[in-house]
Structure formats: C-alpha cells, structure tokens
Amino acid sequence: MSLLEVQNLKVHFPVRRGMFRRASEFVRAVDDVSFRIEPGETVGLVGESGCGKTTLGRAIVRLIEPTAGSVRFQGTDITRLHGTALRDVRRKLQIIFQDPYSSLNPRMTVEDIVAEPLDVHRIARDARERRRRVQELLADVGLDPAYADRYPHEFSGGQRQRIGIARALALEPKLIVCDEPVSALDVSVQAQIINLLQDLQRKRGIACLFIAHDLAVVEHISRRVMVMYLGRIVESGDARELLRAPRHPYTRALISAVPVIDPESKRSRILLSGDAPSPIDPPSGCAFHPRCPIAVPQCRVETPRLEGETAHQTACHLSGQTKSAPRAELNKGQT
Amino acid sequence: MPLLDIQHLSVDFVSGDNAARAVDDVSLTVHPGETVCVVGESGCGKSVTALSIARLIPSPPARYAGGTILLNGKDVLRMTAAELQAVRGAVVSYVFQEPGASLNPVLRVGKQIREMLQRHRPDKADDEEVIRLLRLVQIPAPETRLRDYPFQMSGGMQQRVMIAMALASEPRLLVADEPTTALDVTIQAQILDLLRDLRRRLGMAILLITHNLGIVGDLADRVVVMYAGQVVEESPAEALLKNPLHPYTRALIASVPQPGRESERLAAIPGNVPRIGNFPPGCRFYPRCPSARPECATTMPELREVQPGRWVRCLYPESL
C-alpha cells in the first residue's frame, strides 16, 4: 500500500466579483492531479510561480480544503476527517515552510516553538521530558541545544530553517511536505539544509514531497520528479531519466532555462515566449499550447492525459513522436 | 580609459557612535561595452558598491570612508549635487531586483518612461519614442501596452519596462542589481537574453550584481567575487568558473546543485555568512574555509595578481 495516494485532486478558489460577491469564476489552482508516494520515498514537485505546487502541498496536509478528489494517507481518505481523527493523522504528516522568517513566532522561544507539536498532542509527560526531547531534536538538526532559550531573531536564515525542521520532526512523522525549504536562503547555506534533509530522511525513513522551482535542487534530492504547469502534472518520472530525456516541451524549456555554471556546456536554449496564462481562464485543450513551440491543432482542442509507463509519464499529444524529431524543431524556436 | 574605475572604496554605516564597514577597500573597473558580474551572498557589500556608483545611498547613515569612484573620469564622491544629477541616467542607469516595488503604481508605464525622456532627451519625449523603447525590450503590442498600469503587467513585463526606463536616457553603463532574482526561470532566461541582445546592439557596458553563479557563466566577461565586504577574487569569467582560485569561490561553485551533475552529497560550506560589523579578524573566510591554516586566523591576505588578469585574496590560493 502506498503511504500517500492522491486521486483526481482539485482545488478551485472562487473569484468573487460584483455586487453580491457571487463566485462566477474559479481559479483552478490544482486541477485533476493524481500521484502516489511510497514509504520513505522522496518525490520532487517542480513548477513556476502560480502553477499550483504550493496549493497542492497544502491541500495534502489539509491546510487548504480540496474541492474534489481524495487524499489517502495510509489507506484513509483524509479529506473527510474531522476533529480528533484529523489531528491523529497530522501527527504523521508535517510541513516545512519556505520562509523561515515568517513561519516562526517571534515571541516564542526556540524550545516553545519546537515543543508546540508535543504540547498539542500531549506527548511529553513533564517539563523535564519536554526539554530533553527539544534538546535532542535541536542536536539532530545541527543546532546547539543550549540555544533552546533564545528567540528566532537571534538566528540566521539557515538556522531558522533548522528550527522549522526540528519542529516538523518532533512528532516523528511518516511524510513531510517541504515547500520550497531552501529558496529563501543564501547559496552557501542552501547546500547545508539540503544535505540535512537528505540525512534525516534516510536515517528515519521519512517520505517527502519536496516542492521547489529549482529543477537542479529537486533532481538532487528526489528519486522521482513531477513537473506541474497551470494546475496539472505535465510530466512525471524517474528524476535522472526525466532530466536527461525530458519528453514534454515545457519540461524541456524549463531545463534549458536553468543557467549553468559550466562554461563549456554549449546548450541550445529554448526560449518560451510570453508568460504563463492565468489559471482563472486557462487556455483550452493543452494549457501549454499557446507557448508551445511544437503545438499542433489537436492541442488547442483536446486536453492531454498523463500517460505512459509508470516510470515516465507525459501529458502531451506529441510525446510518442517527440523523442528525436522535435528537438530540431525546438531549437528553431530559439531567438 | 575604463568607463567605471572604483579604487579602494570603503563605505561605513554609522549609527550613533558605532560605525560598521559594509564595503572594505573594494576596487573594480568596467570598460566600455564590457559585462562585469559582481557575485556574492547577502551582506557581502555587492549592492552597496553598486549603489555607490551614482551615490544613491543617503549619507548619513552611509559614510564614504575612503577611495574614489571615477565615472567617465570624474570622481562621483567629490561631485556637487548638480553634477550628480547630470551623471545619473545620462552615464549610469539602474535596474533593481523588484520591478513591482520600483515602478510607480499609480502612473501608466508609458508616462513613467516619458518622464525619463523629458528629463534626459526632452526633444524625444513623445509616444513614438516610448513605443520604440518598449519594442526594444520586446514588449508585444507596445502601442497598447504603454497605457497599462504596472499592476496589469506580469513580473517579467514589469522588469522589461524598468529596463526600457533605464535605457531611455541612453546610458553608457547599466547597473543591474539582481534583475532576475524575483522572476521565474523561464522568464529569467528571457530577461538575460534581452540583456545580452541589448549589449550587442547598443554597445552598452553592464555591471550585473547577482548571487547566481549560473548567470555569470551565461553573461559575464569578467567576474568579481565578494565576501564579507571585500573582493576575494577577480578574473575573466570562463577561467574563474573552470578553475576558481579562492577557496570561497571554489566552495560556492561546488555547493550549487547542477542539473545532470551527479553527486551523493552537496559540498556544503559550514557555518553562516558573517554579518556586517562582525567580520572575523585575519582572513574573513577563515572560519568556514576547508583549507585554512593557522596563520589565516591572524593575517589578512592582500588582493594580489597571481596570473595576468587573475586576482585573489588568499594566502594559499588553489593551484593554478
């Protein structure tokens, strides 16, 4: 049984306009997304701003209520849980946020921040055990346990992110949703946090949904990667395979847009024209077709489904034929 | 003669009786038509250096503690207010990180560009020229777009407008301070491509401030690496990326995950970026340096030329 099984998940936000604030339109932030995460597995989720990746991450831990679809965690559909049952699931399902500056309460000491989940779930028997547990957790994430009495403002960004990780680990979860955990950090500190997450996750067998906009970071940490565009997963597969032989034209453009340090890599860059369209009124058919360098008339009409063997799936009408030919086609599209 | 010649610049930030040095003895030059990247992490002094070129940091709190900034042969630090006004825009223009915060939200973008033209090229301050500039930065349908307010545009489009405004005065040097940091990668690629294209067509020099080493490989002729207020390495871009001499540069390159580069663990740099006013004595990278030796803790290394065009501030630089 998969640890997490998401099926046909939709999150639509109403756009209220006019005198009676009636919802006439919807932002389709997450539109019919399905995937699984096995115990101990790390799955990466990449996409640009507005693609719905954060909404998807939050819907999985039910910080945002899904509109439709199911999220099965250890076999139970958590979209229908309430009260105690939901709280019990959340013990095993934690989240780490992007901005370590706004996700820690500035008026609480580090000890209180890290121990808050223990308090909520009444896990520590007494103050001494609570303190001992906090100190263990701080040591686990590479912070000096003596820092327990300090406040968040006394720490750097990287250290704060470690505090956020300690808090997420406090309940010994089975799955952690990491929502852009390193993008607010300095370059030299990012690697520390990525290594820490990798170590913790291996040592404890925690599964992880790693959300980021940086493909290289995601490839580094994940075994499997999903690429999201305008609310849908357009490609998913083994991380290395997907980066080496991307099949969806959007994935290709995304990979080629990453600036590369190696001065000798003379890659042809695929420049996408324009911006991602609004998810309020996404383009018909394949939502990527207006920016796609290889779109055919069919793409305007028919929404492609995510298809292919489980190891590498693509939502593109042309994915069967794109292996070699469209490369040249794509390169022609560059400016 | 270099277009921009900064020599031994030091900038302090003064608060009461305390002064913290943010930029310490920084020298850098930009020749006409050249693209120079300044690379560093937060607090390294890269933005303060960049803003000093047009003296955009109010003093107080800033205090220019020493050095010269020759722009087109004249020292910016000794200019009168009127002379400064004459240099700003006409010689050097800026593009900042957050276009949304730099544009005036209540004026149409066409009007904002026209203001620049009125100030610098009054004979050309008409819609025709605004449209030409918008077209130059590849904004589709410029005839209608000039009537947009900033909020009607995406981040990438706003940044193009910022660039159009910077170009309106026909500067010889464009200073771009993290111009793509707030943008998505596919949009970042568009903006970098635009800068490359403009440099080629207008022969303008670019000083690009960034923390992203990938951008360096993409755009720069020469690179200046800053750490804790100092220049720690300066080199032609390709040589620096292939064979970094300073342990910090080397560590920085190694710590960035790259697509397709397989490695089990990233080579993280231990510790944190030191804060302004709290720089370690001796070599400032010493506490985090993988190849530090005891004398590094006490002796501040000089920036020296170890190969033609390659400067490094390290007692024991990586072998050439």
Interface residues (C-beta under 8 A of the other chain):
Chain A: E48 S49 S156 G158 Q159 D186 V187 S188 V189 Q190 A191 Q192 I194 N195 Q198 H213 D214 L215 A216 V217 E219 H220 R240 L243 R244 A253 L254 I255 S256 A257 V258 P259 V260 I261 D262 P263 E264 R269 L271 L272 G274 D275 A276 T335
Chain B: E41 S42 P140 S154 G156 M157 D184 V185 T186 I187 Q188 A189 Q190 L192 D193 H211 N212 L213 G214 I215 V216 G217 D218 A237 E238 L241 K242 A251 L252 I253 S255 V256 P257 Q258 P259 G260 E262 S263 R265 L266 A267 A268 I269 P270 N272 V273 R288
